[in-house]
Every structure is written in structure tokens, then in C-alpha cells.
Amino acid sequence: MTHYDPQKHHRRSIRLKGWDYRCPGYYFVTMVVHNRECLFGRVVNGEMVLNAFGEICNQCWLAIPDHFDNVTLDECQIMPNHVHGIIVITKWIDGVDTVDGDVGATNSVGATHASPLQQSQQNPHNGAPRGPKSHSVGAIVGSFRSAVTNRINKYRQTPGAKLWQRNYWEHIIRDENELNRIRQYIKNNPLKWTDDDYFETV
């Protein structure tokens, strides 16, 4: 594989059964704005220029480790209507396991899938809670998306307005080579904006 093609993988993806998404490792995530609206700015001469909403999105991304003490952040690129980023879960929340720089040490199996975000709530059939587990990738993404939504809706006085597509895309990064390919893919995203599957004219 000469370059990372998330669209190809996303269209054929299934969730990795049995994988605990609280597991330490590197996770590539993509989140898309509702109706692919170009909300966060525009690409000018191959560079992303953030508007006020894009700056809010960036601030919320950088604040993720302030809310999850088991998370560090890697490469990220906010695009006009989507966000690519790498989330690093460094340890189980009880501190038993850690990521020490060997990307493939704790996650030797890769998977790409679309994950529906659900609000944590009681299951009406058995009373058990639904939604992403605490400190999992789903919980981290959900918290980030909620923060961006709340701040932007407050800014433009649109309480309750939907901002994101329901699903987000997630890929477990298997090794150092794949990590480097995905990092490069994220960095190059603005240069290839007009060829992007998410491209929409403003």
C-alpha cells in the first residue's frame, strides 16, 4: 500500500468484534459535518484557513487530554467539512497497561469501522447502560463532538442544531509504518482537497 486510502477502507469496513476500544493504542478517526457543510473554513492554495468555527473545533480538539487523562494527541487536520485526527490511548484507566512508543505492541490487529454515537442511557429492556464505555474511543469522540456542537451553537444562537453526521470513522493503527502513512495522509489533506470524497463547493 503506497498511501492510506480511508475512503476505500471505510466503504468495506466492519467493526472489529471483541475489541475493547479502551485498549491502549493509536486510533485514526474521521468526523464529518452534517450534510457535509463547509463549516470550519476553506482551503486556499493548498492550505486550510480556519474560520471562527474552525478555531473552536481546534480548541476543543487540543483540550481532549484535559478531560481524559489516558489520552494524548497525534496528527490532526481540520478540513472545511470534516476532521481527521489520531487519538492515542496511553493506558487503561486503572493504569495497568501503557503505550511506550511501540505502536504495534498492544494492538496487532487492525480494523476500520463506522461507529454510531449513542447517548449513554438505560436500556429499556434490561436496565443496562448503552453507549460508549467510559474512556473509550467512542466516549472521547463523543465528548469532543459534543463540545464543538455546544460552543458553535451557542456562538451562532442555534440551540439544539445538529452539527455532525451520526457516524464517525475509526481505524486501529497496526504498526509504525501505517502510523507514518496515516500521518502523511492527514498532513496532505488540504493539498488534495478538490480530489477529496468530502469535497463540496462553498
N, C-alpha and C positions, 0 to 999 in steps of 0.2 A: 504494500500500500504506500504510494508515494505522497499522498496527502490525506488529511482527515476529511471525510465527507459525511457530516452528520445527517444530511437530508436522506441519503441513501440508507443509512443505518436506521434512522427514525421510521421510515416507511415500512421497514421489515421487522420492527422491534417488538419484543415481548418483555414483560417484567421477569427478572431473574427469580425464579421460585426458590424460596427458602433462604434468600439472602437477607440479612439483617442490616438495614440501612442506617444503623447506628455504628456500624463497624468502622474502625479506623481505616482511612484510605483517601484517595483522591477521586473526586466526583466532578464530572463536566456537566453543567446544567445550562439549559436554554429556556428562557421565558419570553413569551410573545404577547404583545399588547393586543387587547380586544379589537377585533376587526382589522388587525394589522395597521392601525392608525399610526402615522409617524408623529409620535407624541414627544419624543425626547430630544429632537433637534434634527440636523441634517448633515449629510456628507458633502464636504466641499474640497475639491482637489485631492480626493483620497484620504481625507482626514475627517473624523467625526467632530462636529461642533455642537456641544450640548447647549440646549436652552435651559430655562429655569426649571422645567420638569425633569430634564436630564440631569441637572445638578442635584435635584432632590433624590433621584434614583441613585446617583453615585454616592451621595452622603449615606443613604440607607444601606447600600452595599458595604461600604467601608465600616459601618457601625455593627455589622453582624458579629464580629468577635466580642463586642462589648456586651452582647446578650447571650452568647453561647461560649462558655469557657473551654469547650472542647473543639473549637474551630479556629483555623487560620485561613487566609485567603491567598489565592494564587492569581493567575492572569484573569483579567476581566475586560470586556469591551461592551459598552452601551452603544447600541445602534439606534437608528430612528424609531424602530418599532419592535425591537427585541433586545435581549441581553444575553450575552454569552459569559460564563464565568466558571472558574474552578474553585470548588469548596474542598478544603482539607479537614477531615475529621481526625484529630490528633490522638484521641484516646476515648475509650469507653468512659462514660460519665463517672464511673466509680474509680477510674484511674488505673485499671488493671493492665490495659494494653495501650501502646503508643506507637505513633509513626515516627521513625527516627531518621527519615531521609531515604530509606529503601522503598521506593514507590510500590513495588510488587510484593512486599513482604507479607501484607495482611489481606491482599485481595488478588489472588492469582487467576480468578475467573472474571471475564469482562461481560457486561451486559448493557444494552441500551433499551430504554423503555419510556413510554409516556405514562406519567403518574398523575391521576386525578387528585386534586387537593380537596380534602374534606374537612369540614369543621369538626373538631373533637366534640362529640355529643353522645348521649346514651343511645345504644341500640334498642329500638322499641321491642325487640323480640326477647332479648335476654339480659338487658340492662348493662351490657359490657360497653366500654367506651369505644368509639370509632374514630378514624382519622389517623394521622401520622403519629408515631411514637415520639415521646419526648427526646430531644437532642438528636433526632434522626435527620437525614437529608430532607425529607418531606416537611418536618417541623421547621427547619432552618429556612427553606424556600418559602414556606407559608408565612413565616414571621416577616421576612424581607418584603414579600409582595404586599402583605397587609399594611406594613409601614409606608411603603411607596403610595399605595392607594389612598390611605387616610390622609397623608400630607398633601398629595396633589388635589384630592377632592376638597380639602379644607382651603387650599390656595385658590382654587377656581370656583369655590362655593357650589359644589355639585355633590352634596352628601348622598352616599349610597350608590353612586355611579360605578358601573363595572369598568375596570381598567385592564385586566389581564384575561387572556384565554384561560379556560378552566384547567387544561393540562399543562404540564411543563415536561421538558425532555431531560433525561438523566442518563449518564453513561459512566460506568465504573472504569476508571483508568487502570490498565493492567500492568504497565511497566514504564521504565524511564523513556524508552523510545516513543511510546504512544503519548506520554505526557508532553514531550518536546514537540511532537507533531501537532497536538491539540493547541498547545501554547502558540505555535506559529500560525495555526488556522485562526485563532482568536485575534491575534495581532493584525493579521492581513485582512480581516473582515471589511474594514472601510474601503480598502483598495478594490475590493471585488463587489462593492455594493450593488451595482447595476446588474450583476450576474447572480445576485443572491435570490434564493427562493422566496425570501421575505420582502423583496424589493417592491415598494409601492411609490408611485409618484406623489409628490407633496402638492 
